[in-house]
Amino acid sequence: MENEPQRNAKNIVILCNYNSIKNSETIISYFSDNSSPKEVELSIFNYRRIRIDGGKNYLFNSPGYPDFVSLKQVLSEVDGVIVFVESSIGIFEADLEIIDLIAGENISHVLFANRDNFSEFEMDTHVEGVLIIPTIAREGIGIRDGLKMLLKLIDTYKKENEKLENYQTRETNNDLQADEDNVNFVNKIYENEPHKNNTTLEYDNPTPLETDFYRLRFFFHPIELDNVKNSMAKFGFSNLTTIDIKYHDKGDQKMETYRCSTYEMELPPKVEMMMIIKQDEIEYAIQALEVVKTDDVSEKLFITPVEDVIRIRTTERGENAVD
């Protein structure tokens, strides 16, 4: 019974390049000290690339074990992968090829870019399409956050797969039935109303988007910026994004022609304030902006529903991404 919770633990494998990391035996201990066996089961492999008859081959082996295994064997029954590299050395071509192979297997993965300290010179470790976690493994810095992000990627991938499988199953079962229902529906219309050549079908209006989050956009003159920020702060709003709207060529103002007469439009400077708020906070945001309203006709407030909110850095969604 004591080992039962570990059945739900995610199987995570750590991959290290043999040419850049010589002490991979100690890396697994860094992860074990900063993770829970109830959440993850860890294993580690070194990898290297060799050429046989001009073709690229990848060999994997666990520290202390001389026997090599294939990538297919390494990824068997694996939930997620951590590719561990040293920032001081950088990314090898073999590292990028391993990441591409993992992505081709549709397995959630992240890249841990490790260094000895934050003052150490860091090579360019940018890899497009891969979440990169900066770490100081020997001090445990970044390991917990990186594992947390990987577990979220695994859960998200699992939910998306379940939705896709359910959708495909429903589509397969319903295709023939839907065709038959459509034919019966049309026949029923003509049977009930044979004297009418044209039949008007009524459709319900689409269901409005149900959401707890809204995007607020407020346009105003730059001179009111401090007043707007102070008023919003009094109502507890501080996470604001402001955009200074400028015109590329002030001398080239937009010209408007009306009844053979040409008019010059003077476009005033504007600032856009944008923020994501919860539905129950909308009335307080409006009250905060009413305090600073003026007679300027260019001031506008737009409130639109937001289907979902995602914090890019941590992949948190919904309320956790807004707080």
C-alpha positions in Angstrom: 0.0 0.0 0.0 2.9 2.3 0.7 4.1 2.1 -2.9 0.6 2.6 -4.4 0.9 6.4 -4.9 4.0 5.9 -7.0 1.9 4.2 -9.7 0.7 7.6 -10.7 4.2 9.0 -10.8 5.4 10.2 -14.2 8.3 8.3 -15.8 10.9 11.0 -16.6 14.2 10.2 -18.4 17.2 12.6 -18.3 19.4 12.6 -21.4 23.0 13.9 -21.3 25.5 14.3 -24.1 28.5 12.1 -23.4 30.9 14.6 -25.0 29.9 17.5 -22.8 28.9 16.0 -19.5 31.4 13.7 -17.7 29.7 13.5 -14.3 26.2 12.4 -15.2 26.3 10.0 -12.3 25.9 13.0 -9.9 23.2 14.7 -12.0 20.6 12.1 -11.1 21.3 12.8 -7.4 20.6 16.5 -7.9 17.2 15.7 -9.3 16.4 13.1 -6.7 17.1 15.6 -3.9 14.7 18.1 -5.5 11.8 15.9 -6.5 9.2 13.6 -5.0 9.0 9.9 -5.8 5.2 10.3 -5.7 5.4 12.7 -8.7 8.3 11.4 -10.8 10.3 8.3 -11.4 13.7 9.3 -12.7 16.3 7.5 -14.9 19.3 8.9 -16.8 21.1 8.0 -20.0 24.2 9.2 -21.8 24.1 9.5 -25.5 26.6 9.7 -28.3 26.5 9.8 -32.1 28.5 7.5 -34.4 28.6 7.0 -38.1 28.2 3.6 -39.7 28.5 3.4 -43.5 27.9 7.1 -43.7 24.7 7.0 -41.7 24.1 8.6 -38.3 23.4 6.2 -35.3 22.7 7.1 -31.7 23.8 5.0 -28.8 22.5 5.3 -25.2 23.7 3.8 -22.0 23.1 4.3 -18.3 26.1 5.6 -16.2 28.1 2.6 -15.0 26.6 0.2 -17.5 28.7 -0.6 -20.7 25.8 -2.0 -22.7 24.1 0.3 -25.2 20.4 0.5 -26.0 18.5 2.2 -28.8 16.4 5.4 -28.6 13.2 3.3 -29.0 14.2 1.4 -25.9 15.0 4.5 -23.9 11.7 6.2 -24.7 9.6 3.1 -24.1 6.9 3.9 -21.6 8.4 7.3 -20.9 6.0 10.2 -20.1 8.6 13.1 -20.5 12.2 13.8 -21.3 14.8 16.3 -20.0 17.7 17.0 -22.3 20.5 18.3 -20.0 23.2 20.4 -21.5 26.0 22.6 -20.1 25.6 26.3 -21.0 29.4 26.9 -20.8 29.8 24.4 -23.7 26.7 25.1 -25.7 24.5 23.0 -28.0 26.0 20.3 -30.2 24.5 19.2 -33.5 23.8 15.8 -31.9 21.8 17.5 -29.2 19.5 19.2 -31.7 19.1 15.9 -33.6 18.1 14.1 -30.4 15.5 16.8 -29.6 14.1 16.5 -33.1 13.8 12.7 -32.7 12.0 13.1 -29.3 9.6 15.6 -30.8 8.9 13.2 -33.6 7.8 10.6 -31.0 5.3 13.2 -29.6 6.8 13.0 -26.2 6.7 16.1 -23.9 10.3 17.4 -23.3 12.2 20.4 -22.0 15.8 21.5 -22.2 17.8 22.2 -19.0 20.6 24.7 -19.6 22.9 24.2 -16.6 25.7 26.4 -15.4 27.9 26.5 -12.3 26.8 30.0 -11.2 24.9 33.0 -12.6 28.1 35.0 -13.2 29.5 32.3 -15.6 29.6 33.1 -19.3 26.7 31.5 -21.0 26.8 30.2 -24.6 23.8 30.6 -26.9 21.5 27.7 -26.0 18.4 28.9 -27.8 16.5 26.1 -29.5 13.3 27.0 -31.4 10.2 25.3 -30.1 11.6 23.9 -26.9 11.0 25.2 -23.4 14.5 26.1 -21.9 15.0 26.0 -18.1 18.1 27.7 -16.7 19.5 25.7 -13.8 22.4 25.5 -11.3 21.9 21.8 -10.7 24.4 21.3 -7.9 22.5 23.9 -5.8 19.1 22.7 -6.9 18.2 26.0 -8.6 15.6 25.6 -11.4 15.1 21.8 -11.0 11.8 22.0 -9.1 10.4 24.7 -11.5 11.6 22.7 -14.5 10.0 19.5 -13.4 6.8 21.3 -12.6 6.7 22.8 -16.1 7.4 19.4 -17.7 4.6 17.8 -15.7 2.2 20.4 -16.9 3.3 19.8 -20.5 2.7 16.1 -19.9 -0.8 16.6 -18.5 -1.7 19.1 -21.3 -0.6 16.6 -24.0 -2.5 13.8 -22.3 -5.8 15.8 -22.2 -5.4 16.9 -25.8 -4.9 13.3 -26.9 -7.9 12.2 -25.0 -10.1 14.9 -26.6 -8.7 13.9 -30.1 -9.4 10.2 -29.5 -12.9 10.9 -28.3 -13.6 13.2 -31.2 -12.3 10.7 -33.8 -14.4 7.9 -32.2 -17.6 10.0 -32.3 -16.9 11.0 -35.9 -16.4 7.4 -37.0 -19.6 6.2 -35.3 -21.7 9.1 -36.4 -20.8 9.6 -40.0 -23.2 7.1 -41.5 -26.0 7.9 -39.0 -25.7 11.6 -39.7 -26.1 11.1 -43.5 -29.2 9.0 -42.9 -30.7 11.5 -40.5 -30.1 14.3 -43.0 -32.0 12.4 -45.7 -34.9 11.6 -43.3 -35.1 15.2 -42.2 -35.4 16.5 -45.8 -38.0 13.9 -46.7 -40.0 14.8 -43.6 -40.1 18.5 -44.6 -41.5 17.7 -48.1 -44.0 15.1 -46.6 -45.4 17.6 -44.1 -45.5 20.6 -46.5 -45.9 19.3 -50.0 -47.6 22.5 -51.3 -44.6 24.7 -50.5 -41.7 24.8 -53.0 -39.4 26.7 -50.6 -39.0 25.9 -46.9 -37.3 28.3 -44.5 -35.3 26.7 -41.8 -34.8 28.5 -38.5 -31.5 28.4 -36.7 -30.7 29.3 -33.1 -28.3 32.1 -32.4 -24.8 30.8 -31.5 -24.2 30.4 -27.8 -22.2 33.4 -26.5 -18.8 32.6 -25.1 -18.8 31.7 -21.4 -15.7 32.9 -19.7 -14.5 34.4 -16.4 -11.9 36.6 -18.0 -12.2 39.8 -20.0 -9.7 42.0 -21.8 -10.0 45.7 -21.1 -8.6 48.3 -23.5 -8.7 52.0 -22.7 -7.5 54.7 -25.1 -6.8 58.2 -23.8 -4.5 61.2 -24.1 -0.9 60.7 -22.8 -1.3 63.7 -20.4 -3.8 61.6 -18.4 -1.4 58.6 -18.0 -0.4 59.3 -14.3 -4.0 60.0 -13.3 -5.2 56.8 -14.9 -2.5 54.7 -13.2 -3.1 56.3 -9.8 -6.9 55.9 -10.1 -6.5 52.2 -11.1 -4.1 51.6 -8.2 -6.7 52.9 -5.7 -9.0 50.2 -6.9 -6.4 47.6 -6.6 -5.3 47.3 -10.3 -1.6 47.3 -10.8 -0.8 44.8 -13.6 -1.3 47.2 -16.5 0.2 47.2 -20.0 0.5 50.6 -21.7 1.2 51.2 -25.4 2.3 54.6 -26.7 0.5 55.1 -30.0 2.5 57.3 -32.4 2.2 58.1 -36.1 5.1 57.2 -38.4 5.2 60.5 -40.3 3.5 63.4 -38.5 4.0 65.7 -41.5 2.0 63.3 -43.7 -1.4 63.7 -42.1 -4.4 61.9 -43.4 -6.4 63.9 -46.0 -10.1 63.5 -46.4 -12.1 64.8 -49.4 -15.8 65.7 -48.9 -17.9 67.4 -51.7 -14.8 68.4 -53.7 -13.2 70.0 -50.6 -10.1 68.7 -48.9 -9.8 68.5 -45.2 -6.8 67.8 -43.0 -7.3 65.4 -40.1 -5.1 66.2 -37.1 -4.5 62.9 -35.3 -3.9 63.5 -31.6 -1.4 61.3 -29.6 -2.9 58.4 -27.7 -2.0 55.9 -25.1 -3.6 52.4 -24.9 -3.9 50.7 -21.6 -4.6 47.0 -21.7 -5.2 44.5 -18.9 -6.9 41.1 -18.3 -9.4 41.1 -15.5 -12.0 38.8 -14.0 -15.7 39.2 -14.7 -16.5 40.4 -11.2 -13.8 43.1 -11.4 -15.3 44.9 -14.5 -17.5 47.3 -12.5 -14.6 48.4 -10.3 -12.4 49.0 -13.4 -15.1 51.2 -14.9 -15.5 53.1 -11.7 -11.7 53.7 -11.6 -11.8 55.1 -15.2 -14.9 57.2 -14.6 -12.8 59.3 -12.2 -10.4 60.4 -14.9 -12.8 60.7 -17.8 -12.8 63.9 -19.9 -14.7 65.4 -22.8 -12.2 64.1 -25.3 -14.2 62.1 -27.9 -11.2 60.0 -28.7 -11.3 58.3 -25.3 -12.7 54.8 -25.7 -13.1 51.8 -23.5 -13.4 48.3 -25.0 -14.3 45.2 -22.9 -14.2 41.8 -24.7 -14.4 38.2 -23.5 -11.2 36.1 -23.4 -11.5 32.4 -24.0 -8.3 31.5 -22.1 -5.3 33.1 -20.5 -1.8 31.5 -20.6 1.4 32.7 -18.9 4.1 31.8 -21.4 7.0 31.6 -18.9 5.3 29.0 -16.7 2.5 27.7 -19.0 0.0 28.4 -16.2 -3.6 28.9 -17.4 -6.7 30.6 -16.2 -6.8 32.2 -12.8 -3.2 31.2 -12.0 -1.9 33.0 -15.1 -3.8 36.2 -14.1 -2.8 36.4 -10.4 
